[in-house]
Amino acid sequence: MESFDCVVVGAGWYGLGAAKQYHVTHPTDSLVVFDGQSTLGGSWASERIYPLLKSNNLLGTLEYPDFPMTTARFRVKTDNYIPGEVVYEYLQAYATEFGIAKHIRSGTKVLSAEHLDGAEGGWVLTTASSTTSGKQKQKLVKARRLIIATGITSEAFLPHFRGQETFGGRLFHGKDFQQNRDTLDTAKSAVVFGGHKFAWDAAYAYATAGVETHMVIRESGHGPCWMSPSYVTPLKKWIEKLANIRFLTWFSPCIWGNVDGYGGIRNFLHGTTLGRKIVDVFWSVLGGDVLALNKYDAHPETAKLKPWLPAMYSGTSFSILNYDTDFFQLVKDGKIRVHVGDITHLSPGKVHLSDGVQLRADVLLANTGWKHVPPIRFLPEGIDRELGLPHAADADPSPSSDDLACQPDLLAQTDAQILATFPRLRDEPVWNARYKPLPGTNLPTTADDNGDGNPNASLTPFMLHRFMVPPSARFLRTRDIAFVGSVANFSNVITAHVQGLWVAAYFEGRTHRKDGVFAELFSAYGPEDYRGINEEWAAASA
């Protein structure tokens, strides 16, 4: 059995960042990175770079702090979005630069991880890789430390559509758009199911390829996502930078926000009547500016793309209009036809909607989300509760104290504390009175579920300390597992860099980074603010 000091599962932004940070802080330790895809990159792997894919980020905000994406090397100019192929090239270069590439074993999936109960802990992994004959070869690997970096967009959720067996056309999840890119040339009519950024990308790709394109947004769903230009407000501020200015973070009701030392200001803004009025005005101005810039109401068809949720509640579904031509003009010209309705069933060559409309289609591309649990079976059975991972709610009236997600008194106490701190959350808007989960969500739900049920429907939430480590006594003692990338924000690459370093330090046992109070409050955080963090950690631990 092979044995490693550290095993990383996943080679996307978070996996590469964690592997690099562990490698530079433990240079003599043995390391391996397993990834089920044939190339590194996670969502930006070569096999997942679908046609016309670009980052939502302009040059300068999608890079690791210690590895700048320069124009000279990567050929992307200032104020330009980054093509998917360049992001993949950048990640390859990063892995090579820091000596990680040679440790990556692509095409190797981790099926299970069994914890060892000894004093030092550790894990035995069952891996599977394809042989030249196409068969799966399983192998056992021992890990002293395990970093799970599979993220939240690795396992696609594709529901079963009634009648799909007779549809006759191509039906696939957006994750597989690259493998089905030939449909841009062969399809006569395509239906794109979904209202979030990927659905917009797919609709744009088909429409600009000359394919009759229908975009179906669920009547019973979350509605269209927020889409914005990169520069907003009358001052034309770069929206990616706005999300990383501490002063502006005060307007978001974040329960962890007070750790930055400015709890008094947050308490005023969210805990007083006057403060909440100021917060309401802030979000009204920001959201109103985006709505005005996009001119949704100027045309009855673009009005269908107007977001249903207020901006404050949009979270990381907020996205960017990064297209070469005007998306909304395609809608006005009828090249993208927007429908608000549920898909009731499929029939030969047709997609049927709840309002009676029948759409002729030889392609149905479904942007229907992801399985949010790691695609690994953790053993012994039931250990996912102690790990703090999503699992089926326990019917036991007296669940183990290590299963934090099934402690009703604790959860009620926490909810009460959150609502007392942020009274505005008591009055969440009813954004869709007709909302219901996708069909099949009453069907079961485990990490290895391959059925047609929504695998997120009946699961408890993540219960990871700092979104990274199990809170139970057993794993705090052994410190042999951590999770990176189980959180989404507008600064994922910075987070990947810092999470990787935090985990490396956690395995072994300056909160403000700006120079001066004014800069700390009013200037945007960026990759450049974290460029020396490794050296600082090394000096502090010397």
TIFIMAR-708176 format. One line per field, with one value per residue (C-alpha): residue number from 0; residue in one letter; x, y, z. Coordinates in nm, 2 decimals, padded with zeros to 4 digits, always signed. Layout:
<atoms>
drenti (NUM;...)
lolum (A;...)
px (X;...)
py (Y;...)
pz (Z;...)
</atoms>
This chain:
<atoms>
drenti (0;1;2;3;4;5;6;7;8;9;10;11;12;13;14;15;16;17;18;19;20;21;22;23;24;25;26;27;28;29;30;31;32;33;34;35;36;37;38;39;40;41;42;43;44;45;46;47;48;49;50;51;52;53;54;55;56;57;58;59;60;61;62;63;64;65;66;67;68;69;70;71;72;73;74;75;76;77;78;79;80;81;82;83;84;85;86;87;88;89;90;91;92;93;94;95;96;97;98;99;100;101;102;103;104;105;106;107;108;109;110;111;112;113;114;115;116;117;118;119;120;121;122;123;124;125;126;127;128;129;130;131;132;133;134;135;136;137;138;139;140;141;142;143;144;145;146;147;148;149;150;151;152;153;154;155;156;157;158;159;160;161;162;163;164;165;166;167;168;169;170;171;172;173;174;175;176;177;178;179;180;181;182;183;184;185;186;187;188;189;190;191;192;193;194;195;196;197;198;199;200;201;202;203;204;205;206;207;208;209;210;211;212;213;214;215;216;217;218;219;220;221;222;223;224;225;226;227;228;229;230;231;232;233;234;235;236;237;238;239;240;241;242;243;244;245;246;247;248;249;250;251;252;253;254;255;256;257;258;259;260;261;262;263;264;265;266;267;268;269;270;271;272;273;274;275;276;277;278;279;280;281;282;283;284;285;286;287;288;289;290;291;292;293;294;295;296;297;298;299;300;301;302;303;304;305;306;307;308;309;310;311;312;313;314;315;316;317;318;319;320;321;322;323;324;325;326;327;328;329;330;331;332;333;334;335;336;337;338;339;340;341;342;343;344;345;346;347;348;349;350;351;352;353;354;355;356;357;358;359;360;361;362;363;364;365;366;367;368;369;370;371;372;373;374;375;376;377;378;379;380;381;382;383;384;385;386;387;388;389;390;391;392;393;394;395;396;397;398;399;400;401;402;403;404;405;406;407;408;409;410;411;412;413;414;415;416;417;418;419;420;421;422;423;424;425;426;427;428;429;430;431;432;433;434;435;436;437;438;439;440;441;442;443;444;445;446;447;448;449;450;451;452;453;454;455;456;457;458;459;460;461;462;463;464;465;466;467;468;469;470;471;472;473;474;475;476;477;478;479;480;481;482;483;484;485;486;487;488;489;490;491;492;493;494;495;496;497;498;499;500;501;502;503;504;505;506;507;508;509;510;511;512;513;514;515;516;517;518;519;520;521;522;523;524;525;526;527;528;529;530;531;532;533;534;535;536;537;538;539;540;541)
lolum (M;E;S;F;D;C;V;V;V;G;A;G;W;Y;G;L;G;A;A;K;Q;Y;H;V;T;H;P;T;D;S;L;V;V;F;D;G;Q;S;T;L;G;G;S;W;A;S;E;R;I;Y;P;L;L;K;S;N;N;L;L;G;T;L;E;Y;P;D;F;P;M;T;T;A;R;F;R;V;K;T;D;N;Y;I;P;G;E;V;V;Y;E;Y;L;Q;A;Y;A;T;E;F;G;I;A;K;H;I;R;S;G;T;K;V;L;S;A;E;H;L;D;G;A;E;G;G;W;V;L;T;T;A;S;S;T;T;S;G;K;Q;K;Q;K;L;V;K;A;R;R;L;I;I;A;T;G;I;T;S;E;A;F;L;P;H;F;R;G;Q;E;T;F;G;G;R;L;F;H;G;K;D;F;Q;Q;N;R;D;T;L;D;T;A;K;S;A;V;V;F;G;G;H;K;F;A;W;D;A;A;Y;A;Y;A;T;A;G;V;E;T;H;M;V;I;R;E;S;G;H;G;P;C;W;M;S;P;S;Y;V;T;P;L;K;K;W;I;E;K;L;A;N;I;R;F;L;T;W;F;S;P;C;I;W;G;N;V;D;G;Y;G;G;I;R;N;F;L;H;G;T;T;L;G;R;K;I;V;D;V;F;W;S;V;L;G;G;D;V;L;A;L;N;K;Y;D;A;H;P;E;T;A;K;L;K;P;W;L;P;A;M;Y;S;G;T;S;F;S;I;L;N;Y;D;T;D;F;F;Q;L;V;K;D;G;K;I;R;V;H;V;G;D;I;T;H;L;S;P;G;K;V;H;L;S;D;G;V;Q;L;R;A;D;V;L;L;A;N;T;G;W;K;H;V;P;P;I;R;F;L;P;E;G;I;D;R;E;L;G;L;P;H;A;A;D;A;D;P;S;P;S;S;D;D;L;A;C;Q;P;D;L;L;A;Q;T;D;A;Q;I;L;A;T;F;P;R;L;R;D;E;P;V;W;N;A;R;Y;K;P;L;P;G;T;N;L;P;T;T;A;D;D;N;G;D;G;N;P;N;A;S;L;T;P;F;M;L;H;R;F;M;V;P;P;S;A;R;F;L;R;T;R;D;I;A;F;V;G;S;V;A;N;F;S;N;V;I;T;A;H;V;Q;G;L;W;V;A;A;Y;F;E;G;R;T;H;R;K;D;G;V;F;A;E;L;F;S;A;Y;G;P;E;D;Y;R;G;I;N;E;E;W;A;A;A;S;A)
px (+00.00;+00.14;+00.16;+00.17;+00.21;-00.06;-00.32;-00.52;-00.84;-00.92;-00.70;-00.91;-00.83;-00.86;-00.69;-00.39;-00.37;-00.39;-00.13;+00.11;+00.08;+00.13;+00.43;+00.61;+00.55;+00.63;+00.89;+01.01;+00.67;+00.54;+00.24;-00.01;-00.30;-00.58;-00.83;-01.10;-01.07;-00.81;-00.67;-00.61;-00.83;-01.15;-01.43;-01.15;-01.02;-00.96;-01.26;-01.49;-01.40;-01.71;-01.74;-01.69;-01.62;-01.47;-01.41;-01.64;-01.32;-01.12;-00.75;-00.60;-00.86;-00.84;-00.49;-00.31;-00.14;+00.21;+00.17;+00.04;-00.14;+00.07;-00.02;+00.33;+00.30;-00.07;-00.16;-00.47;-00.49;-00.60;-00.98;-01.03;-01.20;-00.99;-01.07;-01.13;-00.83;-00.60;-00.73;-00.65;-00.30;-00.25;-00.34;-00.10;+00.18;+00.10;+00.12;+00.46;+00.60;+00.55;+00.64;+00.29;+00.24;+00.46;+00.25;-00.09;-00.25;-00.52;-00.79;-00.79;-01.10;-01.12;-01.42;-01.39;-01.19;-01.18;-01.06;-00.80;-00.88;-00.52;-00.38;-00.24;-00.54;-00.49;-00.70;-00.71;-00.84;-00.98;-00.90;-01.00;-00.83;-00.89;-00.65;-00.55;-00.82;-01.08;-01.14;-01.13;-00.84;-00.89;-00.60;-00.56;-00.36;-00.28;-00.28;-00.15;-00.34;-00.63;-00.74;-01.08;-01.09;-01.37;-01.56;-01.93;-01.93;-01.77;-02.07;-02.35;-02.72;-02.93;-03.29;-03.50;-03.75;-04.06;-04.05;-03.68;-03.63;-03.84;-03.70;-03.45;-03.24;-02.92;-02.99;-02.70;-02.59;-02.40;-02.09;-02.07;-02.12;-01.76;-01.82;-02.13;-02.00;-02.07;-02.44;-02.35;-02.30;-02.56;-02.86;-03.15;-03.32;-03.18;-03.35;-03.14;-03.30;-03.20;-03.16;-02.81;-02.49;-02.41;-02.76;-02.69;-02.35;-02.51;-02.79;-02.55;-02.33;-02.62;-02.77;-02.45;-02.39;-02.72;-02.92;-03.28;-03.25;-03.50;-03.41;-03.65;-03.65;-03.85;-04.17;-04.13;-03.76;-03.53;-03.57;-03.29;-02.97;-02.84;-02.63;-02.42;-02.17;-01.82;-01.85;-02.15;-02.28;-02.26;-01.89;-01.83;-01.67;-01.53;-01.78;-01.53;-01.34;-01.65;-01.71;-01.37;-01.38;-01.42;-01.63;-01.89;-01.90;-02.06;-02.38;-02.41;-02.57;-02.28;-02.27;-01.89;-01.83;-01.75;-01.42;-01.27;-01.29;-01.57;-01.86;-01.99;-02.05;-02.22;-02.43;-02.55;-02.62;-02.81;-02.93;-03.10;-03.39;-03.18;-02.90;-03.13;-03.27;-02.91;-02.86;-03.18;-03.08;-02.73;-02.88;-03.15;-02.89;-02.67;-02.94;-03.13;-02.82;-02.77;-03.14;-03.12;-02.80;-02.96;-03.29;-03.49;-03.83;-03.75;-03.86;-04.12;-03.88;-03.58;-03.83;-03.84;-03.48;-03.52;-03.41;-03.68;-03.46;-03.34;-02.97;-02.89;-03.02;-02.85;-02.53;-02.27;-02.52;-02.45;-02.27;-02.12;-02.22;-01.89;-02.00;-01.85;-02.19;-02.51;-02.69;-03.01;-03.01;-03.02;-03.33;-03.49;-03.42;-03.58;-03.26;-03.29;-03.65;-03.71;-03.99;-04.09;-04.24;-04.18;-04.08;-04.36;-04.23;-04.05;-04.18;-04.01;-03.83;-04.03;-04.00;-04.34;-04.39;-04.65;-04.82;-04.90;-04.62;-04.44;-04.08;-03.93;-03.58;-03.30;-03.09;-03.19;-02.90;-02.99;-02.83;-02.98;-02.71;-02.47;-02.45;-02.31;-02.16;-01.81;-01.84;-01.65;-01.79;-01.66;-01.61;-01.70;-02.07;-02.21;-01.88;-02.00;-02.20;-01.88;-01.70;-01.96;-02.08;-02.43;-02.62;-02.98;-03.14;-03.13;-03.47;-03.32;-03.48;-03.14;-02.87;-02.50;-02.37;-02.11;-02.38;-02.43;-02.67;-02.93;-02.93;-03.27;-03.22;-02.87;-03.00;-03.30;-03.07;-02.84;-03.13;-03.26;-02.91;-02.88;-03.23;-03.16;-02.84;-02.99;-03.37;-03.40;-03.36;-03.70;-03.86;-03.72;-03.91;-04.14;-03.95;-04.16;-04.47;-04.48;-04.14;-04.09;-03.78;-03.71;-03.91;-03.76;-03.64;-03.85;-03.61;-03.30;-03.00;-02.65;-02.31;-02.30;-02.66;-02.69;-03.06;-03.29;-03.36;-03.21;-02.92;-02.94;-03.31;-03.32;-02.96;-02.84;-02.60;-02.22;-02.11;-01.74;-01.54;-01.43;-01.58;-01.27;-01.24;-01.46;-01.58;-01.59;-01.35;-01.21;-01.09;-00.97;-00.75;-00.60;-00.61;-00.59;-00.86;-00.96;-01.20;-01.12;-01.35;-01.68;-01.76;-01.83;-01.75;-01.63;-01.26;-01.23;-00.87;-00.75;-00.96;-00.80;-00.45;-00.53;-00.73;-00.44;-00.20;-00.45;-00.49;-00.12;-00.08;-00.38;-00.22;+00.07;-00.11;-00.19;-00.57;-00.55;-00.32;-00.35;-00.12;-00.32;-00.69;-00.80;-00.67;-00.81;-01.16;-01.18;-00.94;-01.02;-00.85;-00.68;-00.43;-00.14;-00.23;-00.15;+00.17;+00.40;+00.17;+00.38;+00.69;+00.51;+00.38;+00.73;+00.89;+00.62;+00.66;+01.04)
py (+00.00;+00.34;+00.59;+00.97;+01.24;+01.44;+01.35;+01.63;+01.53;+01.77;+01.98;+02.30;+02.64;+02.52;+02.19;+02.34;+02.62;+02.37;+02.14;+02.43;+02.57;+02.23;+02.16;+02.49;+02.47;+02.09;+02.05;+01.71;+01.55;+01.32;+01.46;+01.34;+01.51;+01.29;+01.43;+01.23;+01.45;+01.40;+01.74;+01.97;+02.28;+02.17;+02.38;+02.52;+02.18;+02.15;+01.91;+02.16;+02.48;+02.51;+02.74;+03.11;+03.06;+03.37;+03.46;+03.70;+03.87;+04.13;+04.09;+04.13;+03.97;+03.61;+03.50;+03.36;+03.63;+03.49;+03.42;+03.72;+03.67;+03.91;+04.05;+03.96;+03.60;+03.53;+03.77;+03.92;+04.30;+04.53;+04.57;+04.24;+03.92;+03.61;+03.33;+02.99;+02.85;+03.11;+03.03;+02.66;+02.76;+02.98;+02.69;+02.46;+02.72;+02.77;+02.39;+02.38;+02.69;+02.56;+02.19;+02.06;+01.93;+01.62;+01.52;+01.53;+01.20;+01.29;+01.04;+00.90;+00.92;+00.87;+00.64;+00.61;+00.73;+00.52;+00.68;+00.50;+00.51;+00.51;+00.80;+00.96;+00.90;+00.89;+00.75;+00.46;+00.57;+00.35;+00.50;+00.41;+00.49;+00.38;+00.13;+00.13;-00.14;+00.10;-00.10;+00.06;-00.04;+00.00;+00.07;+00.14;+00.44;+00.55;+00.92;+01.07;+01.39;+01.44;+01.76;+01.74;+02.00;+01.87;+02.19;+02.25;+02.23;+01.89;+01.65;+01.76;+01.71;+01.62;+01.54;+01.29;+01.44;+01.25;+01.12;+01.17;+00.82;+00.91;+01.26;+01.15;+01.46;+01.53;+01.59;+01.68;+01.89;+02.21;+02.05;+01.84;+02.13;+02.09;+01.72;+01.82;+02.13;+01.97;+02.06;+02.42;+02.31;+02.03;+02.15;+02.33;+02.43;+02.42;+02.46;+02.59;+02.51;+02.75;+03.11;+03.14;+03.25;+02.92;+02.92;+03.27;+03.16;+02.85;+03.05;+03.31;+03.04;+02.87;+03.20;+03.34;+03.01;+03.06;+02.80;+02.87;+02.92;+02.90;+02.98;+02.83;+02.98;+02.78;+02.94;+02.76;+02.83;+03.11;+03.32;+03.48;+03.56;+03.92;+04.02;+04.33;+04.52;+04.53;+04.90;+05.03;+05.34;+05.69;+05.68;+05.37;+05.17;+04.82;+04.59;+04.31;+04.57;+04.70;+04.35;+04.36;+04.70;+04.65;+04.96;+04.82;+04.48;+04.64;+04.66;+04.28;+04.09;+03.86;+03.68;+03.65;+04.01;+04.14;+03.95;+04.24;+04.47;+04.69;+04.53;+04.87;+05.00;+04.68;+04.68;+05.04;+04.96;+04.64;+04.68;+05.02;+05.16;+05.44;+05.20;+04.97;+05.26;+05.34;+04.98;+04.97;+05.28;+05.13;+04.82;+05.01;+05.23;+04.94;+04.72;+05.01;+05.11;+04.76;+04.74;+05.08;+05.00;+04.68;+04.85;+04.53;+04.71;+04.87;+04.56;+04.29;+04.01;+04.14;+04.21;+03.83;+03.83;+04.08;+03.92;+03.82;+03.85;+04.18;+04.24;+04.19;+03.83;+03.73;+03.60;+03.47;+03.41;+03.78;+03.76;+03.97;+04.05;+03.95;+03.89;+04.02;+04.15;+04.27;+03.97;+04.17;+04.26;+03.89;+03.87;+04.17;+04.03;+03.70;+03.50;+03.40;+03.34;+03.35;+03.14;+03.14;+02.81;+02.46;+02.17;+01.91;+01.64;+01.56;+01.39;+01.30;+01.62;+01.85;+02.01;+02.07;+02.36;+02.41;+02.69;+02.46;+02.58;+02.31;+02.38;+02.20;+02.09;+01.85;+01.97;+02.01;+02.16;+02.15;+02.40;+02.23;+02.26;+02.04;+01.78;+01.97;+01.69;+01.56;+01.26;+01.04;+00.77;+00.83;+00.53;+00.39;+00.45;+00.76;+00.93;+01.21;+01.34;+01.39;+01.54;+01.81;+01.71;+01.72;+01.41;+01.29;+01.44;+01.19;+01.06;+00.97;+01.19;+01.18;+01.22;+01.22;+01.55;+01.53;+01.57;+01.94;+01.96;+01.75;+01.95;+02.14;+02.34;+02.45;+02.54;+02.73;+02.92;+03.01;+03.12;+03.34;+03.50;+03.57;+03.73;+03.94;+04.07;+04.12;+04.19;+04.26;+03.89;+03.83;+04.01;+03.83;+03.90;+03.64;+03.62;+03.34;+03.21;+02.93;+02.80;+02.42;+02.20;+02.03;+01.71;+01.41;+01.60;+01.37;+01.09;+01.03;+01.18;+01.07;+01.16;+00.86;+00.89;+00.84;+00.85;+01.12;+01.28;+01.61;+01.51;+01.83;+01.83;+01.66;+01.71;+01.90;+02.19;+02.18;+02.22;+02.29;+02.51;+02.81;+02.62;+02.40;+02.15;+01.91;+02.05;+01.71;+01.61;+01.31;+01.51;+01.81;+01.56;+01.39;+01.69;+01.47;+01.61;+01.94;+02.07;+02.36;+02.52;+02.44;+02.80;+03.04;+03.41;+03.69;+03.62;+03.25;+03.25;+03.46;+03.24;+02.93;+03.07;+03.16;+02.85;+02.64;+02.81;+02.80;+02.42;+02.36;+02.55;+02.37;+02.03;+02.15;+02.29;+04.00;+03.99;+04.32;+04.35;+04.71;+05.00;+05.23;+05.26;+05.46;+05.20;+04.92;+05.07;+05.22;+05.05;+04.72;+04.40;+04.22;+03.94;+04.19;+04.22;+03.86;+03.82;+03.79;+03.59;+03.27;+03.44;+03.61;+03.27;+03.12;+03.40;+03.38;+03.01;+03.01)
pz (+00.00;-00.10;+00.19;+00.19;+00.45;+00.27;+00.01;-00.16;-00.34;-00.62;-00.85;-00.90;-00.75;-00.39;-00.44;-00.62;-00.36;-00.07;-00.23;-00.29;+00.06;+00.22;-00.01;+00.06;+00.44;+00.46;+00.17;+00.29;+00.33;+00.07;-00.13;-00.39;-00.55;-00.69;-00.94;-01.13;-01.44;-01.72;-01.66;-01.37;-01.31;-01.16;-01.32;-01.55;-01.66;-02.03;-02.07;-01.90;-02.09;-02.30;-02.61;-02.55;-02.18;-02.01;-01.65;-01.48;-01.36;-01.54;-01.55;-01.20;-00.98;-01.08;-00.97;-00.67;-00.46;-00.52;-00.89;-01.09;-01.42;-01.62;-01.97;-02.09;-02.01;-02.05;-02.33;-02.15;-02.16;-01.88;-01.86;-02.05;-01.93;-01.92;-02.18;-02.03;-02.21;-02.05;-01.70;-01.77;-01.90;-01.59;-01.35;-01.53;-01.50;-01.13;-01.06;-01.25;-01.09;-00.74;-00.80;-00.77;-01.12;-01.07;-00.77;-00.96;-01.06;-01.31;-01.39;-01.04;-00.84;-00.46;-00.39;-00.01;+00.29;+00.60;+00.92;+01.13;+01.50;+01.64;+01.84;+01.53;+01.31;+00.93;+00.65;+00.41;+00.07;-00.20;-00.54;-00.89;-01.22;-01.58;-01.74;-02.11;-02.16;-02.03;-01.70;-01.36;-01.14;-00.77;-00.52;-00.15;-00.04;+00.31;+00.40;+00.73;+00.64;+00.40;+00.23;+00.05;-00.22;-00.44;-00.40;-00.47;-00.85;-00.92;-00.92;-01.15;-01.06;-01.36;-01.27;-01.46;-01.70;-01.77;-02.12;-02.17;-02.30;-02.61;-02.65;-02.92;-02.89;-02.70;-02.32;-02.10;-01.80;-01.85;-01.70;-02.02;-02.27;-02.40;-02.48;-02.67;-02.84;-03.18;-03.12;-03.19;-03.55;-03.57;-03.37;-03.53;-03.21;-02.85;-02.52;-02.23;-01.89;-01.61;-01.51;-01.37;-01.54;-01.71;-01.87;-02.00;-02.14;-02.31;-02.46;-02.59;-02.75;-02.93;-03.05;-03.18;-03.36;-03.55;-03.36;-03.27;-02.89;-02.61;-02.25;-02.00;-01.65;-01.39;-01.29;-00.96;-00.92;-00.81;-01.12;-01.33;-01.16;-01.12;-01.42;-01.41;-01.61;-01.45;-01.38;-01.18;-01.00;-01.15;-01.05;-01.27;-00.99;-01.06;-00.90;-00.82;-00.62;-00.44;-00.30;-00.13;+00.04;+00.41;+00.45;+00.20;+00.37;+00.67;+00.48;+00.45;+00.74;+00.81;+01.14;+01.13;+01.03;+01.38;+01.39;+01.18;+01.49;+01.36;+01.54;+01.67;+01.33;+01.21;+01.53;+01.44;+01.08;+01.14;+01.50;+01.49;+01.29;+01.15;+01.06;+00.88;+00.67;+00.57;+00.47;+00.27;+00.08;+00.00;-00.15;-00.33;-00.49;-00.59;-00.72;-00.88;-01.07;-01.22;-01.31;-01.48;-01.67;-01.81;-01.91;-01.84;-01.86;-02.20;-02.38;-02.28;-02.36;-02.16;-01.87;-01.83;-01.73;-01.45;-01.12;-00.87;-00.56;-00.41;-00.46;-00.09;-00.11;-00.43;-00.27;-00.51;-00.79;-00.88;-01.21;-01.50;-01.85;-02.01;-02.37;-02.69;-02.81;-02.64;-02.48;-02.44;-02.81;-02.90;-02.68;-02.84;-03.19;-03.10;-03.14;-02.77;-02.67;-02.30;-02.14;-01.77;-01.70;-01.57;-01.79;-01.74;-01.98;-02.30;-02.61;-02.94;-03.04;-02.81;-02.46;-02.30;-02.06;-01.78;-01.97;-02.26;-02.49;-02.68;-02.79;-03.08;-02.98;-03.07;-02.77;-02.40;-02.20;-01.83;-01.59;-01.28;-01.02;-00.83;-00.56;-00.26;-00.07;-00.14;-00.39;-00.14;+00.09;+00.44;+00.67;+00.92;+00.83;+01.01;+01.04;+00.82;+01.12;+01.32;+01.02;+00.99;+00.64;+00.50;+00.57;+00.60;+00.91;+01.20;+01.32;+01.65;+01.92;+02.11;+01.84;+01.93;+02.06;+01.79;+01.53;+01.56;+01.26;+01.46;+01.78;+01.76;+02.08;+01.97;+01.62;+01.76;+02.00;+01.70;+01.48;+01.77;+01.81;+01.43;+01.41;+01.72;+01.56;+01.22;+01.26;+00.89;+00.82;+01.00;+00.71;+00.41;+00.09;-00.05;-00.38;-00.52;-00.35;-00.61;-00.53;-00.52;-00.56;-00.89;-00.94;-00.76;-00.46;-00.23;-00.33;-00.12;-00.08;-00.02;-00.15;-00.38;-00.49;-00.87;-00.89;-01.02;-00.68;-00.59;-00.37;-00.17;-00.08;+00.26;+00.38;+00.68;+00.61;+00.64;+01.00;+00.95;+01.18;+00.97;+00.68;+00.69;+00.97;+01.17;+01.50;+01.68;+01.96;+01.77;+01.47;+01.67;+01.85;+01.54;+01.31;+01.00;+00.77;+00.64;+00.37;+00.13;-00.12;+00.07;+00.06;-00.23;-00.23;-00.47;-00.39;-00.43;-00.54;-00.24;-00.02;-00.18;-00.11;+00.26;+00.33;+00.21;+00.44;+00.73;+00.68;+00.67;+01.00;+01.15;+01.08;+01.30;+01.58;+01.15;+01.09;+00.91;+00.61;+00.51;+00.60;+00.82;+00.93;+00.63;+00.38;+00.59;+00.57;+00.22;-00.02;-00.19;-00.09;-00.38;-00.45;-00.40;-00.03;+00.03;-00.17;+00.14;+00.36;+00.33;+00.43;+00.73;+00.84;+00.81;+01.01;+01.28;+01.33;+01.32)
</atoms>
